[in-house]
Amino acid sequence: MKKCKLVQNIRNFKFCYFIFCTIICFIVLSVPTSAKENSDNVIRVGSFEETYNVVNEKGERSGYGYEYLQDIAGYAGWTYKYITSDWKNCFTQLENGEIDILGGISYTDERAENMLFSDMPMGEEKYYIYTDASNMDLTAGNLDSFEGKNIGVSKDNILEDVLNEWESKYGLHTKHINVSTTTEIMDKLSNHEIDCFVSEEDLRWEESEISPITSIGETEIYFAINPERPDIKEALDSAMRRIKDDNPFYTDDLYRRYLSAQSSSFLSKEESEWIGQHGAIRIGYLNQDGGISSVDPSTGKLTGVITDYVDLAENCLQGQTLEFELKGYDTRSELLQALQDGKIDLIFHANQNPYFAETNGFALSDTLLTINMAAITAKDSFDENKENTVAVEKDDFALKAYLSYNYPQWKVVEYETSDAAVKAMQKGETDCIVSNSGTVSDYLKNNKLHSVFLTKEADVPFAVQQGEPVLLSILNKTLTSMPTTQFSGAVVSYNASSRKVTARDFIQDNLLTVSLIVGITFFVVLCIILRSWKKSKRAEERFKKSAEQALKLNQELEEKQQELQNALVEAQSANKAKTSFLNNMSHDIRTPINGIIGMLTILEKSGNDAERAKDCMNKIHESSKLLLSLINDVLDMAKLESDTVVFGDESINLDQVCQEITESLSFQAEEKGLHVIGEHDDYSGIYVWSNAVHLKKILMNLFTNSMKYNKVNGFIYMSMRTIERSEDHMTCEFKIKDNGIGMSEEFIKNELFTPFVQADNSPRSDYNGTGLGMPIVKQLVEKMGGTITVESKLGEGSCFTVILPFKIDTNARPEEKEDFDADISDIRVLLVEDNELNMEIAEFMLTENGAKVETVNNGLEAVQHFEASEPGTYDVILMDVMMPVMDGLTAARTIRDLERQDAKTIPIIAMTANAFREDAERCMEAGMNAHLSKPLDDKKIKQTISEELRKQNACHK
């Protein structure tokens, strides 16, 4: 029954999210636009299906040329009308002026007499000889294999011209067989009428298990334009130049996305014969090589990147299954000797260094993966560009190869063991040791050590014995044919230990809570977005009208006119920032919502797959936290701008504040692979008058900023120290430093503390957020009487320094907290909630912890049930605030006014989405005892109820 209920709740949430997304789409589509279609801007495009323009069975267009034209339209303000025909007819229609633009055309002087060409080429068309996997006689390494072969080519075409030039260059003689369609090519290949064929670069051949053998030439291609429309050519050339200026690698990106031909993914005849004679490829590996290859001593199971490679490589080549035999060795010396003795065919983990490979008698494959490397040092500072002394284990030939290749100026001192090398570094005998990113954290457990990530990564290839070119070719083909980019990140993930939790318990305890968080936050953020959008539009319209009237009335007053113009620019800039903010918010909201809906779908269909369910829940939690951070930032900024933030002081201990922040965020940083270093003066017995919530907000925003804009395996340094002190006052400096991506001086000066602005302000940025974190920090610091300064360089990191004054609480005494067991078993609860889903969630949390629950739907029913009950019937009341008929505040006051003793003493706990401090104060004024903000937290509910009952019992005693 629980499982059915869980599935039903998931379906209900999916329906709700569908309704929300429909509302958003309706709002976006209903917004009027001032841009009207101008018939003069409608450009007729010749459309024929080929490499650069593809139309699928749904009529959807894509391709290199299509995407290029869409980006040009954005700069030129064009819309397109597509005229579909074959290539020859399109060409004729262009010459006759029936279409305006045709893409993918090679330039010739003859053609230039009848049409215009773009100034810049739209790209480069490459030509390949292709064949299928059954023909293993043809290889790029042996051009004589093409001699006398039948080659399919479209005759009297540029393809045949390129083929003739290639054959003439290498002295080859082949027979040209005319082919003009894909069907004709495939038929003649299968009937062995042709051995191979010539085609421009085209990814569609991969679907038919056709691969390129060798490139035979290339030519630049252009956009051709109707000769009667020089105006179109002018606008086209301007747009293409602007695209090139904005992104110098634009055509390279399009090429990689649509046209990049894959290397041969099948074995040649020679390679297949080698596999047949040799059998399994013998891979040697190190038994304990962090993240690369590791053997669990308790199970003997091998894990690491090596297992990923073997799984992918076995079936990555067409028509051929590879077999591998894995052999582990305890030391690198044994591994190298095994390769030299022919006991293994390759070493799985070597580092790029051609000279080292030559002197040790082996050859290197293409790169398998790249690994970030770090210097571990006990020194206060480390500069990789100096002549450093590095301690290295004598047996570690891979690390020595990396150092001599990338840092030849360093002095390498060898030690018998890795422990000896570490001790030498700790004693100051050497400047550092070097470790890969997967094992850095092992050394940082010693707080006297710190890491500095090096700018030069380690390229990791296979090491193959010299004289094995066929094996080397086979290995390189596997690396080309498989998605090797995933290997680099896997090194750290394999090295990191993961928590083991029971997925089924996790889902049962958290699914409804997570879903509630998503629903509430999405709805609130949506309302804020719509409200902000409407306000910004109204403000812009009012300002424009006022500015126009003022300019007309004061034309003779030049100084006043200039002031108004400056004000207009400033207002438009602010409106532009808010518009950008709304665009980013729209993108950032859709991203986690899409993730949540998708994960709920997977979760619903995953059955009893506990691991899959755990993964889905983790991703739902991450998306929910992102939504919560968005809404919190927007609400905080709104309150600061309206000057409604309450800055009431309380006696706080700075040690405790810093400890809470560190405990809250250090785990998140470690999960991201970041290293946190913290140090501060001893404030254990010192209490100051301040606001703990606002101080935490400042430090947590800065810490979160350092996490978000950091590098992989970067560090975050936090410190707190006293810079001035008297008998009753002190001034503290808080410093948060990182070695992340950094910021430019211009951004720090003009935009860092401007609301809604980020260093990367694109909706496609990896750094999701509102751009409100730093403005919130600055306003809070200034309202608390302090200052904030920033030092940063692009690519090197940032350092934020906050200085705050505090008044010392000379009468404070350390708080002695009494430990108590948060147990609500058999507690009788009157639950007041008008929302059916919220009611179900709260009731589930309470009953799961042993409480006995009675539910009512509004404040009036709560008063009536309590008044009609015998004294002592209920132990506690959980009261929603915003309800129909009678709200929770009125209901609480009414209960307190009843003429019975338990009405004065029964704990009434607010349970509401109104989460601000003033909301909690209104609840206390209405006679409530405590305040729980939604989304509800299981542990917080138990603790709050237990604490209030404990207080009540203490009063009775």
N, C-alpha and C positions, 0 to 999 in steps of 0.2 A: 504493500500500500504506500510506503514512504517513497519508493522509487516512482510509482505512478504520479504521486503528488509532486515530486521534484520535476518530472518531465512536463507536467501540466503548467507548473510555474514558469519553466523555461519558455514554453510556448506562449504563455500570456505576455512575458516580457518581450519576446520577439515581435508580437503583434503591436505592443505599445511603441517599440522603437520604430516599427514600420509607420505608425501613425505620425510620430514626431518627425521622421525624415520626410514624410509626405507634406507636413506643414511647412518645413523649411523650403522644400522645392517650390511649394505654392507661393510662398512669400518672395523668393528670389525671382520666380518667373513673372510675378505680378508687378514687380518694380518697373515703372516706366522708364524708358531710355530716350535720350535726346538724339541718339544716333539713328537717322533714317537712311534707308537704302537709297543710294544715289545711282541711278541707272548708268551714269557716266563712269562709275567705278566698278561696273560689272565686266569682268575680263573673261573672254571666251578661251577656254583651255582645251587643247587637243588631247584626248584621253585614249590611249591604246594600251592594252595590258602587256607589260613586259617587266624587265628587271626593276625599273625605277618607279613603276606605278602598278599596284596590285589591287584588285577588287575581289573580295571573297564572295561566297555564295549568299551572304546576307546583304550584299551591296555596300559593305563597308570598305573604304579606301585606306591604303597605307602605302608605304614605300619611301625610298630616299627622295625621289623627285616630288612626291605628293607632300611630304613633311616640309621640304624646302619651300615649296610654293605657299604653304600655310603660314610659315614664318615671314615670308616676303609680304603676304597680305596684311599681316599685323603692322608692318612698318609703312606700307603704301596706302593702307585704308581701302583695299580692294575686297570685292566678293567675286566668286568664280561661278561661271556656267560651264559645265563639262560637256564637250561634244565628243561622243564616243565613236570610234571608227578603228580600222586597222592602220598600221604605220604608214603605208603608201598613201592612203586617202587623206590622213592627217597632214602629211607633207604637202600634198597638192592643195588642200584647203588653206594651209598657211600661205602658200604662194599666191593663192587667189584672194586672200583677205577675208576668208570665211571664218577663220579662228585668229586669235590674237597672239597666243603663246604656245610653244611646243618645246618640251624639255628633252634632254638626253640626245642632242644633235651634235655630231662632229662638225668642226669648221672646215670648209673648203672655199677657195676663191670663187669657184663656180656658184656655190650656194649663196655666197655673200652678195652676188649680183641680184638675187631674187628675194632676199630676206635680210633682216637685221639680226645681229648677234649680241648677246650680253658682253660687256667689257670683260667681266671675270668669268672663268669657267665655273660651272656648277659642280664639277667633280672630275674624277678620272676613271674612265672605264677600262677595266683590265680583262685580258683574254686568256683563257686556260684551255689546255687539252684535258678532257674528262674521259673516264671509262668506268666500268662497273667492277665489283669485287671479284668477278670470275676471271678477269684478265690480269694475271699477275706477272706477265712477261714484260710489261712496259714499266720502266722506272725512270725517274728524273736523274738518278745517278748514272744511268747508262743510256745516253742519247742514241747510241747505235741500235737500241732495241726498237726504235721507231722506223728504222730503215725498211722500205718496201711495204709498210702497213697501209691499210685502207682507213683514211681519216674522213669522217663526215664533216662537211662544212657547207654553209650557205654560199653558193657560188655567185660571182659578180657582186660581192659584198665586201665591206671593210674587213670582215672576219677572214676571208680568203686572202686579202692583201697582207694582213698581219701574219698569217700562216706562211705565205710565200717568203716573206722577209726572214722569218725564223728559220725556215728550211735552208735558205740561201746562206744565212749566217753560219750554220753548223754543217753545211754540205750534205744535207739529207735529201732523200728522194722518196716521196710517198705518192699514193694514189688518192686523189680527191674525189669523194663521193658526195653528190649534192643532197643535202637534207635541209628542210625549211621549217619543219614543225616538230614539237616535242614528241608527238605520237610516232612520227616517221623515224626519229632518232632512236626511240626505245625499241621499235620493231626491228630496225636494222641491226641494233646491238644484239638483241636476243637471237636473231637469225644468223649472226656472225658475218653479215655483209659489210660491217665496218668494225674495226678494232677499237676505235676511240672517236671522239668528235671535238670540235672547237666551239666554244661558247663564251660569251661575256660572263663575267662573274655573277653567279646567281645561286642563292641559297635554296631554291626549290629543288635542285638536283639531289640534295641530301635526303629528301623524302623518298626518293627512288633508289637509295643506296648507291648513288653515283658520287664519285669523289674526284677532285682535280689531281692531275699527276704533276703538271708543271705549268708555270706561267710562260706565255710566248710573246707578250707585248702589252702595251697600254696606249691610250690616247685620251686627250682632254675632250670633255663634252660641254656644251653650252645650252643656254636657253635661246631659242630662235623666236623672233618677233615679227609680226605682220609689218611688211615694209611701209605701209601707209600710217603706222602708229609710232612715230618717233617719241611721242609723249610717254607711251608705255615703256619704251626702252629707257628713257631718262629716269622715270620713277623706279623701274626695276634695278638699274645700275646703282641708284642711290640706296635702295633697300639692301642690296647685296653687300655694298660697302659697309653699311652700318652694322649688319649682322657680323661681318668679318671683324670690324673694330671691336664690337662687344664681346665676341668669342673667337679668338684667332684659330681655335681648333674645331670650329663648327663643322666643317665638312669632314674632318677626321672622325668626329663623333658619329655623324650620320653614316659614314663608311663602316665603322665598327658595328653599328646597330643593324644595318640592312644588307651590307654587301660582302663583309669579310669572309672570304672563302676559307673553309677549314682544310687543314692539311690532310693528307691521305690517311684514312681511318681503317685501311685494310693492309694486310701484309703482302709483300711481294713474293714471288715464287721462291727466291733465295731465302727469304726470312721464314717462310712456312717450312721449307726443307730443314732449316736450322732447328726450328722448334721440334719437328718430327724426329730428328736424330738425337737432339740433346735431351728432350723431355722437360721436366719441371725446371723453372728458373730458380736457382738457389740464392736466397737473400740472407745475408748475414746482418745481424743487428746486435746492439748492446742491450744486455738484460735490463739495465736500469738507466734509461736515457730520457730524463724528464719530459713528458708530453710526446716524445717521439716513439719510444718503445719501452714499456714497463711490464714486468711480470709480477703478478700477485703471488707472494710466497705461500699463502694459505691455499690457493686454488690452482696455481700454476697457469692461470689464464693470462694471455698476452693482450695488452691494450695499447692504445696510442694511435698516432697518425699512420703507423705501418699497417694496422689492421684496416683502416679506411682505404688506404691505397690498394691493398690486395683485393678487397671486396669490389672496388670499382674497376680495377685493371683486368680482372678475370674475363669480363665479357664486354670490354669497351671497344674492341676491334671487330669489324664486320666479318662474319663467317669464320671466326677463330676464337676458341676458348683457350686462355693461357692458364697454365698451372704454376703454382709457386710452392717452394719448399723453404720454410723459415728455420734458421739456425741461430741460436742465441749464444753470446760470448760474454764473459764477465769483465774483460778488459779490452781496451781499444787496441792494445798491442796484439792480443790474440786475434782480434777481428782483422787487422791489417795483414797479419801473417797468414791467416786463412785465405784471404784473397790472393796473396802472392803465391801460395802453395796450390791454388786451384781447387780448394775445398768448397768455395762459394763463388758465385758468379758476380756478385756485386755487394757493396756495402751500402746499407740503406741511408745512412746519415753521414755525409761529408760536407765540407764547406768550400765555397768557390775560391780556388787558388790554383791557377794553371801551372805555376812553377812548382808548387808543392806536389801536385799530381804527377808532373813529369819526373821529378826526382825520386818519387816512390813507385813509379812504374804502373800508374793507372790513368785512365781517361775519365772525364767528367761528363755527365749527361746534361740535358737542359735543366733549368731550375724546377724543383718539385715544390718548394715553398720558401718564404722569407720569414726570418725570425727576428724580432726586436731584441737587441742586446743591451745590457746595462753594466756599468761599472759599479761594484760594491766597494765602498771605501769607509774608513774611519776618520778621514780628514774632514775639516769643516767645509772645504771647497774642492772642486775637481774640474779641470779643464782638459777635455780630450785632445785639444790641439797642442798641448805641451808634450815634452819628452818624458812621459810617465814610465814608471817601473811597475810591471804587472806580474803577479804571482800566478803560475799555471802548474797544474798537475802534469808531471813528466809524460804520462801515458796519453794525455788528451791531444792527439794529433789534429783533430777537427778544430779545436779552439786555437791551437797554434797556427793553423792554416788561415783562420779568420783574421787573427791579429797581424800576421806578416803581410797579408794582402791588403787590409784596410788601414792599419796603423803601423807602417814600417818604422816610424820614428820612435816607437815605444821599445823599452828594454824588457825582454822576457826573461824571468828568473824561474827555473823549473824546480819543482819539489816532488818528492816521492809520492805523496798522497794529496788529495784535495783538502783534507783537514789541515795538513801542514801548510798548504798555500794560504788558507784562511787565517791561520794563526800568525803567519808572517805578516799578512796585511794588518791584522789587529795590533800587532806590536810596532807597526810603523816601519818595518823592514822594506815593504813595498808600498806603492801608492794605492793599489787596488787589486781586486780580482775581477774577472768578467764572467757574467752568467747570462743565460737566455731568459726571456721574459717569463717563461713558465716556472722558473725556480727562484726568481728574485725574492718573493715573499718569505722563502725559507730562511734567508739570511737576515731579514729585517725584524725577526723576532728579538734580535739583540738590538736594544734601542740606542746603542752607541754607534751603530752602522746606519748608513743611508745609501740610497741608490741614485745614480745619475744615468738616465737612458741615453745611449749613444746615437749619434745621427746616422751612422752607417749600419744598415741591417746585414744580417748574414743570409746570403743566398745558399740554399741547401739543394745540391744535386745528388745523384747516385755516383758512386765510384766504381768503375768497371775496369778490369785488367786490360792493359794495352794489348792490341791485336785482336779485339773482339768488336769490329765495326758493325756486324750484323746485329749482335745483342744490343749495342748502343742505339742503333736505329729503331729496334723494336721498343726499347724503353722510352725513347723520345716520342714515338707514336702514341704510346699509352698516355704520356703526359699531355700531349696535344688534344687527345680525344676525350679526356675526362675533365670535370670541373675542378681543377686543382686549386682554385682560389679559396676553397673552403679549408684547405689544409693549414694555412697560416694561423687562422684564428683557433683551430682545434688544438694547437700546442698548449695554450694556456688552459683551455677548458678541460683537457685530459689531465693536466697537472693539478688542477684545483680539486679539493675534496668537496663533495656535495652532502647536504643534510638528507637523512633518510626519514621520511614521514609516511604515514599510512594515507594513501590517496583517498580511500573511501571515507575515512573519518574527516579528512580535510574538506571534502566536498560537502558532506552532510552538515558540518559546522559553519561553513562560510558562504555557501552558494547564495542563499537568500539575502544575506547581508551585503554581499558584493552587488547583487542585482539591485537592491534598494539604493545603494550609493550611486550606481549608474543612473537610475531613473531620476532621482532627485537632482543630482548635479547637472545632468543634461538639460532638464527642464529649466532650472534656474539660470544656467549659462545662456540658454536660448532666449529667455526673457530679457536678460541684460543686453545681449547683442542687439535685439530688436529695439530696445529702449534707447541704447546708445546711438544706433543708426538713425532713428527718428530725430533724436535731439540734435545730432550733428547736422542733419539735413536742414532742420528748422533754423538752427543757428547760422548756417551758411547763407540761407536765403535772406534772413533778417539783416545780416551784416552787409550783404551785397546791396540790398536796397538802401541801407543807411549810407553806405560809402558812396553810391551813385548820387544821392541827393546832396551829400556834403560837398562832393567834388564840383557839382553844378553851381552851388551857392557860393563857393569860395575859390573860384578859378583865379581871381586877382591876387589871392593870398598864397604866394608860392611856398612859403614855409609850412603853412597849414596843410596845403595840398600834399607836400612831401611826407608829412607825418601820417596823413591818412593812407597814402600809398604804402608806407612801411607797415602800417597796421593791417592793411589788406593782405600783404605778403605774409605777415606773421600768422594771421587767422587762417589763411589758405594752407599754410604749412602745417598748422595744428590740425586742421581738418583732414589734410592729406595723411598725416600720421595716424589719425583715428580711422580713416578709411582703410589704410594699410593694416591697422590692428584688426578691423572687422574681417578683412580678407583672410588674415592669418588665423584668426579665431575660427572662422568657418572651416578652414583646412584642418586646424589642429583638433577641432571637435569631431569632425567626420572620421579622422584617422583612428582614435581610440574606440569610437562607437562602432566603426566597421570591424575593428579587432574583436570587440566584445560580442557583437552579433555572430561573427564568424566562429569564435571559440564556443559560444553557446550551441551553435549548430553542430560543430564537431563533437562537443560534449554529449549532446542528445543522441548522436549516432554512434558513439564510441563503445557502447555496450559496457562490458566489464573490464575494459582495458584501463587498469588503474594508473599506469604510467602516463598514458595519453591524457587521462582525466586530470592528473596532477599538473601536467604541462599546460593544459587549457586554463586551469584555475590560476596558475601563476601569471599567465598572460592577461587574464581578465583583471587580476589585482593590479598589474602594472598600468593597464589602460585606465582603470578607475582612479588610481593615484594621480595620473596625469590630468584627468578631468577635475579632480578636487583641487589640484594646484592652480588650474586656470581660474576657477570660480573664486578661490581664496584671494588671488592676486587682484582680480577685478574689484571685488568687494572692498578690500583694504584700500586700494587707490581711490575708490569713490568716496570713502569716509574721510580720507586724508584731504582730498580736494575740497570737500564740503565742510572741513574743519569741525567734524563731529566726533573725532576720536577722543576718548576720555583718557587723560594722562594721570590717573590717580596713583600716588606713590604707596609702596608697601615695603616692609623690611625684608630684604632678600640677602642670601649669601651667594657671592659671586662664584665661589668654588662649586656650589651645587648647580648653578645655572650652566656653567661650562661643562660640568660632568653630564648633565641631562642632554645637552646638545651633542656632545661627543658620542654618548651611548646611542642616541637616536640616529645619527648620520654615519658613524664610522662603518657600520655593517653595510650600509648602502654603497659607500665608497669602495669597500673591499670587494663587494660583488661586481663592481665595475672594473676591478683590477687596479684600483688606485691605492696609494700608500699614504696613510695619515700619520703625521708626526705632531704631537701636541706638547706644549710646555707652558707653565705659568707660575707666577709667584704663589706663595702660600696664603690663601685667604680663608682658611678653615674657621677661624674664630671671628671673622670680620663680617658685619652686616651693614648694608647701606640702604638708604631710602631711594627706591627706583621702581620701575614697572617691569616685572619679570617677563610678562608676555611680549612687550615691545622690545626689550633687550634680546630675548630669544629670537624674535622675528628678524632683527638686524643681523645677528650672527648666523642664523640658519640660512637666510637669503644669500649671504656672502659665501657660506660654505657650499650651498647648493649650486651657486654660480660657478664656483671653482670645479665642482664635479661635472657640471654640464659641458663646460668649455675646456675640458682637460684632454690630454692625449691618452692613448692606450698605455696602461702601466705608468701613468704619471704620479706625482705626489702632491699632497696638500699639507701645508705647514700652518699650524695655529698657535698663537701665543697670546698671553695676557700678562701685563706687568704694570706696576705702579710707577708713574713718572713724577708725581707730586703728592705730598701728603702733609696735612696738619693735624691738629687734635681732633677736629670734627669734619674735615673735608679731605677728599682724595681725588686724584685724576688718574684714570687708567687708560692704557693703550691696548687695543685689541688689533692683532695683525693676522690676516689670512692670506697666504701666499701659495701660488701653484706654478707649475711649469707647463701650462696648457697652451692654447692657440694664441693667446694674447690679443691686444687691441692696438689700433693705430692711434697716434697722438690726436689726429683730427676727430676721430670718433669719441675719444675721452673728453675732448674739449667741448664738442658741440652736441653730442647725442647720447652719451652714456646715461645721463640722469634725466633724459627727456622721456616722458611716458609713451608707451606703445612702440618704442624703437629698439631694435636688436642690431648687433654688429653684422649678423647675416639676416636681413629683413625679408627674405624670400619665403613664400609659402612652402617651397620645396626644401627649405633648410632642414638639416638634421637636428637643429636645436629648437625643439618645440617650446612654446611659451608665449606670454603676452607682451613681453618687453616692459613689464611693470616692476620687476624685482628691484632693480637699482633705484628708480625714483622713489619707491616705498622706503628703501633703506635711507636715502638721503633726507627725506622729509622727517622720518622718525628720529634720525640722529640730530637734526637741527632743532626739532621740537624738544628734545631732551638736553639741549644746550651744548651739543658736541660738534665735532667736525669729522669729515671723511675725506681722505686723499687717496689717489690711485697712481701707481707706477706700473707701466706695462710696455711690452714690445711684442710686435707680431712674431709669432713662432717661438717665443721664449717664455711667455707666461705673464701673470699679473700679480700685483701685491696691493691689497686693500688695507688701509690703516684707519681705524676709527678711534678717536679720542673722546672720552665721555667724563664729565665731572659727576661726583657723587657726594652726597651728604652722609656722613657716617652715623649709624644708629648706635650711640654710645650706651644705650640702655638694653640692647638686645641680648637675649640669652639663647643659646643653641636649642632648637626644637627637639624634644624627645618624642619620637613617633612610636606609638604603641602598635605592635604587630597584632593582627587579628585575622581570623579565618573568614574569608568572604564566602559564607555558606548560606544559601537561601532555601535549603530543603524545608518543605512543609510550610513555608511562608505563604500567607493568604493575601493575594494581590487583587485589587480592583483596578482593572486596566481600562482606561478611557481613551478611545481612539476612533475617529470617524472614517478613516481610510481603511478599507477592507484588507488590502495587501499589507499595509503597515501593521494592522492589528494582527494578522497571521504571523508576521515576522516576530513581533514582540512576544506574542503568546508562545511561539515555538522556543525562543531563547529562554523564557522564564520556566516553562514546563520541562525543558531539557535539563535544567538545573534543579528540578525537584519542587518548584513552587506550585501552588494551587491558584489558578487564575479564573476570575470571573470578568466578563467583558461587557462594556456598554458603549454606545455610539456617539454620545455628546455629553456636554457638561450638565445639562438638565437631568438626563438619566442618571448620571453619577450622583448628583445631589439626592435624587429620589431613592436610589438604591441604598445609599449610605444612611439616609434618614430612616428608611424602613427596616434596616438591619438591626440586630441586637448589638449592644456595645461589645467590642472585641471581635466582631465577625471578621474584620479585615485588619491586617497588620500594616499595610502600606497601600497608597494610591499612586498609580502612575498616570499622569494627566497630560494629554496633548493640549496645546494652547489654542491653535486656530481650528475651531470646530463650528458647525452650524448650530442653530437653536440657542445654545449658550456656550461661550468660549471658556477655555480652561482657567483664565485668570478670574473671571466672574464666579465660576464654579468653586474655585479654591476659597474665595472670600465668603461665599455663601455657606460652605461647609464649616469654616472657622467660626461663623456667627451662630451656628446651631447651639441650642441649649442642652448640650450633653458633653461630658468630660472628654471622651475620646475624640471628639471633633476638634478640640484644641490641641491635642498631642499627636494624633496619627500623622506619620510622615507623608507629606504630599510632594511628589517628585515630578517636576516638569519634564516632559518628553517631547521636544519640538525641534523643527528645522531652523528656528530663529536662534542663531548661534552667537550673536554679539554679546559683549559684556553688558550693555544696557538692557538687552533682552533678559539676561539672567537676573539683573537687578529688579526689573519689573515683576518677575516671578516671585522674588523674595518679598517684595512689597505687598504682593497679593496674598501672602501667608504660606507660600510654598517653602520647602526645606532645602531643596537641591535642584540642580538644572542639568539635564542630559540632552546634548545636542545630537540631532540626526545627521548622518546615518548612525544607528545604534551600534554599540560595541558590547559584545557578550560579557567581557571581563569588567568593563566599566559599569554595566548595569548591576552585576553582582556586588562589586565593591561599594557602589553608592548606596544600594539598599542595605547592605550589611552595616555600613558606617552610620547611616541614619537610625537604624534600629539599635545599634550600640549606644549612640548618643541618648536615645529615648530611654533605654534601660538605665543608663548612668544617672539621668535626671530623676527617675523613679526611686533609685536607691538613695 
